[in-house]
Amino acid sequence: MNWPPLLLHLRLPSGEGFIGLWLPWFLVYPILLVLMLIALPFILIAAIFLVPAGRARPLLMAGPYIWRLLFAMRGLKMDIQTGERKMLFDFI
């Protein structure tokens, strides 16, 4: 089973060194779930109007696609470097 990332480790440049921040990424999921539940009635109404045009499926599948994308982020490391500045995003 694929588990979502629980923590986000940020390394931000500060002066001559780095600041390491550990952010609880798992707190984002309940907020995202509530937002999806609030948007659900509007999505269903829009899908009813889009069924004759054949464009309802991408609208209905947007929620599961976003959820799958978040679950696939575990282990993602983004190392951003511009000139001498360097940042690291690490989803754990």
N, C-alpha and C positions, 0 to 999 in steps of 0.2 A: 504494500500500500504506500502511496506517495503522501508524505506529510508536508504541510505548509511550513515555511520558515517561521521560527518563533522569535528570533532576535535579529536586529540589524546592527552591525558593527561599523561605525564610521570612524575614519581616521582623517582628521582635518588639520591642515598646517597651522601652526601658531608660532610665530617667531622663528627660532631655529629648530624646533622640534614638532611634534605632532600631539594633538589631543585625541584620545580614544574615547568615543561615546558608545555605550551599549543601550540601544533603544528597544523596548519591548514591542516587537512587531505584531505579536499575537493580540494586542489590544485594538488593532485596526480591524480585525475580522468581525467582531460584533457590530461595530459602527457600519461597516460595509454591508452586513446582512440586514441591518435596520433600513439603510438607504435602499437596498434592493426591494425590501418588502413595501416601502413607501411608494416606490416607482412602479410596482407590479400592476396596480389597477390602470395606470396611464398607459403602460406598455400593452396591456390586454386590449384596451379600447383602440389604441393605434393599430394593433394587429388585426382587429376586426375590420377596420377600414382598408387595410392593406392586403387582405386576403384576395380580393378580386384581381388585384394587380400582380399577385404572386410574390410579393415582397415581405410577407409576414415572418417567414422563417428566420432570416438574419436578426430581426428585432427580438424574436422570442428566444433565440439561442445566445444573445449577447451576455446574459447573466451567467450561464454555465461556462461560456468561453472565458470570461473574466475570472471566474472562480478557478478554472483549470490553469489559467496563466499564473495566478498567484501561487498555486500549489507547485508549479514547475520552477518557481524562483529559488527554491532551496538549493544552496550550494553556489549561487551566482555571485561572482566577484567582479566588480567594476573598478578598474584602476584608471583614474582620469588624471592625465598629466598635460598641463599647458605651461610651457616654458619651464620655470623652476618650481611651480606650484604643483602639488600632487595630492589627490584625494583617493580614498579607498572606501567603497561600499561593499560590505560582505554580508550576505543574507545567510544566517545560520539556522 
